[in-house]
Amino acid sequence: MQRKSVLAEREKEVVVWVEEIKDGSMSPTTQPGSYQLPTSGFNSKLPSAWVPYAELMRIERPAGLYAFYFPYLIGLAYAACIAEPVVASVEQLIALSALFLVWNILLRGAACAWNDNMDQEFDRQVTRCRNRPIARGAVTTAQGHVFTAVLCLSLLPILALFPASCTYHTGAMLFLFGLYALAKRVTYYPQVVLGFPFAWAIFFCCAVLHVDPFGPRALLPTASLFAANVLWTISYDTIYAHQDVRDDVKAGVKSMAVRFAHSTKLLVVVLSIAQVSLLILTGWLTGMSAAYYVGTCGGTAVALGSMVVRVDLSKPSSCAWWFHWQFWFVGGSMASGLFGDFVLR
């Protein structure tokens, strides 16, 4: 009964928002203008025919890349900590980190191109997204699919450098990223779906260092770290989605920002407590040192707490700022504590 009451209240709020949109009392804070080719930055140096594809890959928008890359740094450091005997040097971890950066630029590009193709009708109704290449018609649907396929195939030369088991993990991630683009049509919890392919980097990195993430010794701590990464994604992506919450209601896009529009901070507090608890459990199960508890657990708790207190969900600029920088605050804390533990071993 309580759930039905909550859902009924949410439906009333949505109806109010839609009516405000119709009568003009609710409108985006900025109105879209006609698209213009970039005049500065990396994209401005490219031939004009290449620019839409660079925009599809979000080349000049690094924040989304951090969402892909930091779980690999976390997973790599974690795998190095639990590998027995020690199978990687600091130099090897640095080299793998550089290789993962290239890997994630391509993987992120493929995921964004697929997502933009699936979301093109939604994007045309959302102020922040309507000038994306497919939404504005600079790239056709067919061209978008071909470009996605090319980016996926470009992962193969890098994948060939890793153990064979990484192929299965790559397939799982690609499937889950593809599923995310469809989830927002059928559930208010697409952020939960998104959390799984991001966190799957933990399994991938274990396989790279020849650690079986599903083996009897590693299963519980690895699953705990995996779950912590899923909860982290849910938190930051729900905050990020608040930039578009009113346009999303108008377009019919479902998200946790819509579902928990007036209780997002409470939600993030609960998720953050659970995330830090899972990180502590991971440390206890693997016998991590004080460096892990101070850097990964303590640093993450402080970073998440600061984000919850200081983000202004009513201001898109604040949501965007915290989405960008929390990767360095939260992700940096999680990775630094693990790398610190590895160096001290």
C-alpha positions as CSV (number, residue, x, y, z in Angstrom):
1,M,0.0,0.0,0.0
2,Q,2.8,2.4,0.9
3,R,4.5,1.7,-2.5
4,K,1.2,2.4,-4.3
5,S,0.8,5.7,-2.4
6,V,4.4,6.8,-3.4
7,L,3.8,6.0,-7.0
8,A,0.5,7.8,-7.0
9,E,2.2,10.9,-5.6
10,R,4.9,10.7,-8.2
11,E,2.3,10.5,-11.0
12,K,0.6,13.6,-9.6
13,E,3.9,15.5,-9.7
14,V,4.6,14.4,-13.3
15,V,1.1,15.6,-14.3
16,V,1.8,19.0,-12.7
17,W,5.1,19.3,-14.5
18,V,3.6,18.4,-17.9
19,E,0.8,20.9,-17.4
20,E,3.4,23.6,-16.5
21,I,5.3,22.8,-19.6
22,K,2.2,23.0,-21.8
23,D,1.1,26.4,-20.4
24,G,4.7,27.8,-20.6
25,S,5.2,28.4,-16.9
26,M,8.0,25.8,-16.9
27,S,10.7,26.1,-19.6
28,P,14.3,25.2,-20.0
29,T,16.7,27.7,-18.6
30,T,18.3,28.2,-21.9
31,Q,16.8,28.0,-25.4
32,P,18.6,26.1,-28.1
33,G,20.2,28.0,-30.9
34,S,21.2,26.9,-34.3
35,Y,24.2,24.6,-34.4
36,Q,27.6,26.2,-35.2
37,L,30.9,24.4,-35.9
38,P,33.3,24.7,-33.0
39,T,35.8,27.6,-33.3
40,S,38.2,26.5,-30.6
41,G,39.5,23.3,-29.0
42,F,40.4,20.0,-30.5
43,N,37.3,19.6,-32.6
44,S,37.9,22.9,-34.3
45,K,41.2,21.5,-35.8
46,L,39.4,18.6,-37.5
47,P,37.9,18.6,-41.0
48,S,34.3,19.7,-40.8
49,A,33.1,16.2,-42.0
50,W,34.9,14.6,-39.0
51,V,33.5,16.9,-36.4
52,P,30.1,15.1,-35.9
53,Y,31.9,11.9,-35.3
54,A,34.3,13.5,-32.8
55,E,31.2,14.9,-31.1
56,L,29.6,11.5,-31.0
57,M,32.6,10.2,-29.2
58,R,32.5,13.2,-26.8
59,I,36.2,13.8,-27.4
60,E,36.1,17.3,-25.9
61,R,33.9,16.3,-22.9
62,P,36.2,14.4,-20.6
63,A,33.9,13.9,-17.6
64,G,32.1,11.0,-19.2
65,L,35.5,9.4,-19.9
66,Y,36.3,9.5,-16.2
67,A,33.2,7.4,-15.6
68,F,34.6,4.7,-17.9
69,Y,38.3,5.0,-16.9
70,F,38.3,5.3,-13.1
71,P,36.7,1.8,-12.5
72,Y,39.6,0.4,-14.5
73,L,42.2,2.2,-12.3
74,I,40.3,0.9,-9.2
75,G,40.1,-2.6,-10.6
76,L,43.7,-2.7,-11.7
77,A,45.0,-1.6,-8.3
78,Y,42.6,-4.0,-6.5
79,A,43.7,-7.0,-8.7
80,A,47.4,-6.1,-8.1
81,C,46.7,-6.1,-4.3
82,I,45.1,-9.6,-4.2
83,A,47.2,-11.3,-6.9
84,E,49.4,-14.1,-5.5
85,P,52.2,-14.2,-6.1
86,V,52.7,-10.6,-7.0
87,V,52.5,-10.5,-10.8
88,A,52.8,-6.8,-11.6
89,S,55.4,-4.1,-11.0
90,V,54.6,-0.5,-10.6
91,E,55.9,0.1,-14.1
92,Q,53.6,-2.6,-15.5
93,L,50.6,-1.0,-13.7
94,I,51.5,2.4,-15.2
95,A,51.7,0.9,-18.7
96,L,48.4,-0.9,-18.3
97,S,46.8,2.3,-17.0
98,A,47.9,4.1,-20.2
99,L,46.6,1.2,-22.4
100,F,43.3,1.3,-20.5
101,L,43.0,5.0,-21.3
102,V,43.1,4.3,-25.1
103,W,40.7,1.3,-24.5
104,N,38.2,3.5,-22.7
105,I,38.3,6.3,-25.3
106,L,37.2,3.8,-27.9
107,L,34.7,2.0,-25.6
108,R,33.2,5.2,-24.4
109,G,32.9,6.4,-28.0
110,A,31.0,3.2,-29.0
111,A,28.7,3.5,-26.0
112,C,27.9,7.2,-26.7
113,A,27.3,6.6,-30.4
114,W,24.9,3.7,-29.7
115,N,23.2,5.7,-26.9
116,D,22.7,8.8,-29.1
117,N,21.3,6.6,-31.9
118,M,18.8,5.0,-29.6
119,D,17.9,8.3,-27.9
120,Q,17.7,10.6,-30.9
121,E,14.0,11.2,-30.6
122,F,14.4,11.9,-26.9
123,D,17.4,14.1,-27.5
124,R,15.4,16.4,-29.9
125,Q,13.1,17.2,-27.0
126,V,15.9,17.9,-24.4
127,T,17.6,21.3,-24.5
128,R,21.0,20.1,-23.5
129,C,21.0,17.2,-26.1
130,R,19.1,18.4,-29.1
131,N,22.3,19.6,-31.0
132,R,23.9,16.2,-30.7
133,P,25.1,14.9,-34.2
134,I,22.4,12.3,-34.8
135,A,19.6,14.4,-33.2
136,R,20.4,17.4,-35.4
137,G,20.8,15.2,-38.5
138,A,24.5,15.6,-39.1
139,V,24.9,11.8,-38.8
140,T,22.2,9.5,-40.1
141,T,20.9,6.5,-38.1
142,A,22.7,4.1,-40.4
143,Q,26.0,6.0,-40.2
144,G,25.7,6.0,-36.4
145,H,25.4,2.3,-36.3
146,V,28.3,1.8,-38.7
147,F,30.4,4.1,-36.6
148,T,29.5,2.2,-33.4
149,A,30.5,-1.1,-35.1
150,V,33.8,0.4,-36.2
151,L,34.6,1.6,-32.7
152,C,33.8,-1.8,-31.3
153,L,36.0,-3.5,-33.8
154,S,38.8,-1.1,-33.0
155,L,38.9,-2.6,-29.5
156,L,40.0,-6.0,-30.9
157,P,43.8,-5.2,-31.4
158,I,44.0,-4.1,-27.8
159,L,41.9,-7.0,-26.6
160,A,44.3,-9.4,-28.3
161,L,47.0,-8.2,-25.8
162,F,45.0,-9.5,-22.8
163,P,44.2,-13.0,-21.6
164,A,41.5,-14.8,-23.5
165,S,39.1,-14.6,-20.6
166,C,38.9,-10.8,-21.1
167,T,37.0,-11.5,-24.3
168,Y,34.0,-12.7,-22.3
169,H,34.1,-9.7,-19.9
170,T,34.2,-7.4,-22.9
171,G,31.2,-9.0,-24.4
172,A,29.3,-8.7,-21.2
173,M,30.2,-5.0,-20.9
174,L,29.1,-4.2,-24.5
175,F,25.8,-6.0,-24.0
176,L,25.1,-4.1,-20.8
177,F,26.0,-0.7,-22.3
178,G,23.6,-1.6,-25.1
179,L,20.9,-2.5,-22.7
180,Y,21.3,0.8,-20.8
181,A,20.2,2.8,-23.8
182,L,16.9,0.9,-23.8
183,A,16.3,0.8,-20.1
184,K,15.2,4.4,-19.7
185,R,12.1,3.6,-21.8
186,V,10.8,0.9,-19.4
187,T,12.1,1.6,-15.9
188,Y,12.8,4.5,-13.6
189,Y,16.0,2.8,-12.6
190,P,18.3,3.0,-15.7
191,Q,21.1,4.2,-13.4
192,V,21.1,0.7,-11.8
193,V,21.5,-0.8,-15.2
194,L,24.4,1.6,-16.1
195,G,26.2,0.7,-12.9
196,F,26.8,-2.9,-14.0
197,P,28.9,-2.3,-17.2
198,F,30.9,0.3,-15.4
199,A,31.6,-1.9,-12.4
200,W,32.4,-4.8,-14.7
201,A,35.8,-3.2,-15.2
202,I,36.7,-4.8,-11.8
203,F,36.2,-8.3,-13.3
204,F,38.0,-7.3,-16.5
205,C,41.1,-6.0,-14.6
206,C,41.3,-9.1,-12.4
207,A,41.4,-11.2,-15.6
208,V,44.1,-9.0,-17.0
209,L,46.3,-9.8,-14.0
210,H,45.3,-13.5,-14.1
211,V,43.2,-13.3,-11.0
212,D,40.0,-15.3,-11.2
213,P,37.3,-12.8,-9.9
214,F,34.9,-15.7,-9.3
215,G,37.3,-18.0,-7.6
216,P,36.7,-19.1,-4.0
217,R,39.3,-16.7,-2.5
218,A,38.4,-13.6,-4.5
219,L,34.7,-14.0,-5.0
220,L,33.3,-12.2,-1.9
221,P,35.7,-9.2,-1.8
222,T,35.5,-8.7,-5.5
223,A,31.7,-8.9,-5.5
224,S,31.7,-6.3,-2.6
225,L,34.0,-3.9,-4.6
226,F,31.8,-4.5,-7.7
227,A,28.7,-3.6,-5.7
228,A,30.3,-0.5,-4.3
229,N,31.1,0.7,-7.8
230,V,27.5,0.1,-8.9
231,L,26.2,2.2,-6.0
232,W,28.7,4.9,-6.8
233,T,27.4,5.1,-10.4
234,I,23.8,5.2,-9.3
235,S,24.6,8.2,-7.0
236,Y,26.6,10.4,-9.4
237,D,24.4,9.6,-12.4
238,T,21.2,10.4,-10.6
239,I,22.7,13.8,-9.7
240,Y,23.8,14.2,-13.3
241,A,20.3,13.4,-14.6
242,H,18.9,16.3,-12.5
243,Q,20.2,18.7,-15.2
244,D,17.5,17.4,-17.6
245,V,14.8,16.3,-15.2
246,R,12.0,18.6,-16.4
247,D,12.8,18.1,-20.1
248,D,12.9,14.4,-19.4
249,V,9.4,14.5,-17.9
250,K,8.2,16.2,-21.1
251,A,10.0,13.7,-23.3
252,G,8.8,10.7,-21.4
253,V,12.4,9.7,-20.3
254,K,12.5,7.7,-17.1
255,S,15.3,8.1,-14.6
256,M,16.0,7.9,-10.9
257,A,16.2,11.7,-10.9
258,V,12.5,11.8,-12.0
259,R,11.5,9.0,-9.6
260,F,13.2,10.6,-6.6
261,A,13.0,14.2,-7.7
262,H,12.4,15.5,-4.2
263,S,14.4,12.9,-2.2
264,T,17.5,12.5,-4.2
265,K,19.9,13.7,-1.5
266,L,18.4,11.2,1.0
267,L,18.8,8.5,-1.6
268,V,22.4,9.4,-2.2
269,V,23.1,9.5,1.5
270,V,21.8,5.9,1.9
271,L,23.7,4.7,-1.2
272,S,26.9,6.4,0.0
273,I,26.7,4.7,3.4
274,A,26.2,1.4,1.7
275,Q,29.1,2.1,-0.7
276,V,31.6,2.9,2.1
277,S,30.4,-0.1,4.1
278,L,31.1,-2.4,1.1
279,L,34.6,-0.8,0.7
280,I,35.3,-1.5,4.4
281,L,34.1,-5.1,3.9
282,T,36.4,-5.5,0.8
283,G,39.3,-4.3,2.9
284,W,38.5,-6.7,5.8
285,L,38.1,-9.7,3.5
286,T,41.4,-9.1,1.7
287,G,43.5,-7.9,4.7
288,M,44.2,-4.4,3.3
289,S,46.6,-2.0,5.1
290,A,45.9,1.3,6.8
291,A,46.6,3.1,3.5
292,Y,43.5,1.5,2.0
293,Y,41.2,2.4,5.0
294,V,42.5,6.0,5.1
295,G,42.6,6.6,1.3
296,T,39.9,4.4,-0.1
297,C,37.4,4.2,2.7
298,G,38.0,7.5,4.5
299,G,38.7,9.6,1.4
300,T,35.6,8.2,-0.3
301,A,33.4,8.9,2.7
302,V,34.6,12.6,2.9
303,A,34.2,13.1,-0.9
304,L,30.7,11.6,-1.0
305,G,29.6,13.6,2.0
306,S,30.9,16.9,0.5
307,M,29.1,16.2,-2.7
308,V,25.8,15.5,-1.0
309,V,26.0,18.6,1.1
310,R,27.2,21.1,-1.5
311,V,25.5,20.0,-4.8
312,D,22.5,22.2,-5.7
313,L,20.1,19.9,-7.6
314,S,18.0,22.8,-8.8
315,K,21.0,24.2,-10.7
316,P,22.2,22.3,-13.8
317,S,25.6,23.9,-13.5
318,S,26.1,22.6,-10.0
319,C,25.0,19.1,-11.0
320,A,27.4,19.2,-14.0
321,W,30.3,20.5,-11.8
322,W,29.9,17.8,-9.2
323,F,29.5,15.1,-11.9
324,H,32.8,16.2,-13.4
325,W,34.9,16.6,-10.2
326,Q,33.5,13.9,-8.1
327,F,35.3,11.4,-10.3
328,W,38.6,12.9,-9.0
329,F,37.4,13.2,-5.4
330,V,35.6,9.8,-5.1
331,G,37.3,7.8,-7.8
332,G,40.6,9.3,-7.0
333,S,40.2,8.3,-3.3
334,M,39.1,4.8,-4.1
335,A,42.1,4.2,-6.5
336,S,44.8,6.0,-4.4
337,G,44.1,3.9,-1.3
338,L,44.3,0.7,-3.3
339,F,47.5,1.8,-5.1
340,G,49.0,2.8,-1.8
341,D,48.2,-0.6,-0.3
342,F,49.9,-2.3,-3.4
343,V,53.1,-0.2,-3.0
344,L,53.3,-1.0,0.7
345,R,53.0,-4.8,0.1
